[in-house]
Amino acid sequence: MLIMWKLAFLILLCYGKTASSSLEVVNDDELTNLIRGEKYVVVLFTKDDCDACDNLENELIGLREDLVDSLNAWVVKSVNSPLVRLYNPTKEPALVFFRHGVPLLYDGPVNDEEIMYNFVSNKEPVVKELWDETFEHLTQVATGATTGDWFVMFYSADCVESQRLQARWEAVGARLKARLNVARVDKQSKGGATGRRFNIRQTPTFVLFRLGKMYRYNLPKYDVASLSAFAVDWYKNARAEHVPVPKSPFDDFVQMIADYLHDNPLIWQASGAGVLLILLVVAITKILRKSPKKKQGSSSKKSK
C-alpha cells in the first residue's frame, strides 16, 4: 500500500512539473475569444522543432506568475497558427501583447526583465488615432508649434498590409514614445481630407512631421527597427517638403474628384470618350444644318 502511495505521489509530482514547464496551448478560436474578451493577453506564437521558440517560451514561463500578478494577464501559446502572419512578417517565434484587443509586437531581446518592462510600460495602446477634425489641432504640423514631432502612418481598412502593420506600428510607438508622437490616420474614411492634404496616394504610407517640414518614408522595409531608425536619424536622407496648410472645402472637393479619377482611369477614359462623342455629334449636326442653306443659295442665283 505504501508503495502505491509513493507511486501516486511521484506521478502527481511529475505531472505538476510538466504542467508548469510549458505554457497553456490554445487553438485559434480560443485565442480569438481571449483577445476579444480579456483586457490583457500575452501570446507566444510558436512552431514545432524551433529552438528560438523554445528559448523564448522558457523566458516567458519564468515571467508567467509576475505577468498574472501585475497585469492579471492571460499567458498562452499558439502553435503553428496562421494568425501569426497578422502580427509578425517573420512568423515564429512572435511574442504579442494584446491590450484591449490592440496588439503590440515585442521586438526586444530574449530577456525576462526586458519583456516585463516592455509590457508593464505599455499597458495602454501607444499609437494615437487621428482624423480630419483632430489632426491639425493636436499635431500643429503647419505651424511647427509645441506638440513635438509626429510620425504618422496613413492606412486604409481594405489594405491587408496596413492591417498586418498594427502590431509593429505599436512596437514603433513603444520604442519612440519618449522622443516623439506616433499616430495613424485612416485615409479611406475619417482621415480622407488629411490624406488629400498631404497627397497620400497609397497605403500604407509613413510621414515624419518635424519643425514645419515633412519627410516621406520610401524604403520597402516595414520592420520595427527600420521605421524607428528613420524617425530618429534616417529622415535626414529624405527630401524635406514644406507642410501644406489645410485645404479649403472647395479645394478639397476638387482634389477628391481628381484623386477619384486618378484611381479609376477607366471612368476617366469612358468620360473622355463620352465627351468626344458628344462633340462629334454636335459638329456633324452643325454641318448638316449648314449644307441645305448652301444648296438653296446656289439654286436661287441660277434662277436669277
Secondary structure, 3 states (H helix, E strand, C coil): CHHHHHHHHHHHHHHHHHHHCCCEECCHHHHHHHHHHCCEEEEEEECCCCHHHHHHHHHHHHHHHHHHHHHCCEEEEEECCHHHHHCCCCCCCEEEEEECCEEEECCCCCCHHHHHHHHHHCCCCCCEEECHHHHHHHHCCCCCCCCCCEEEEEECCCCHHHHHCHHHHHHHHHHHCCCCEEEEEECCCCCHHHHHHCCCCCCCEEEEEECCEEEEECCCCCCHHHHHHHHHCHHHHCCCEECCCCCCHHHHHHHHHHHHHHHCHHHHHHHHHHHHHHHHHHHHHHHHHHHHHHHHHHHHHHHC
